[in-house]
Amino acid sequence: MAEPWAPTLEQVADHIPTRTRDATTPGSDALLGTWNEHTTPTAEQANRYIASAVAEVLGAVAGTVPATPTYLAGLARKAASLRAAADIELAYPDRDADVRVFEQLDQRAKDALQRLIDAVSDSGSTGTEGSLLPVWSFPDPGWPGDYPL
């Protein structure tokens, strides 16, 4: 089952619109705004990057993005879309500048993921698991008179 917050092809393409050119029409500069069987990558390939990015986001937040507060879904979508865009850019470089674009997207993806992790931790919930922050527990030390000498 897909996550309800998972980014669409179009949401990922918004970050790297030049990757949505029709590869079957030489000299075409028309940007499609999404992927299909005529683009590089294809829609099927782009969807695999999206699925991988969603899995990475889920792994960072202990397997679930809480339904509340509702802005967490938007943060998760942004983190996943930036991760997928960065990975697509790195996988299909046409020129050296594409590697620099990847580096910028990669940093933005990492920053977005950290914002999501912080927001989930601040909300105090990741669903049934509780906060992502560690919880320390130590036994009651008792009083000196409690122990036989």
Secondary structure, 3 states (H helix, E strand, C coil): CCCCCCCCHHHHHCCCHHHHECCCCCCCCCECCCCCCCCCCCHHHHHHHHHHHHHHHHHHCCCCCCCCCCHHHHHHHHHHHHHHHHHHHHHCCCCHHHHHHHHHHHHHHHHHHHHHHHHHHHHCCCCCCCCCCCCCCCCCCCCHHHCCC
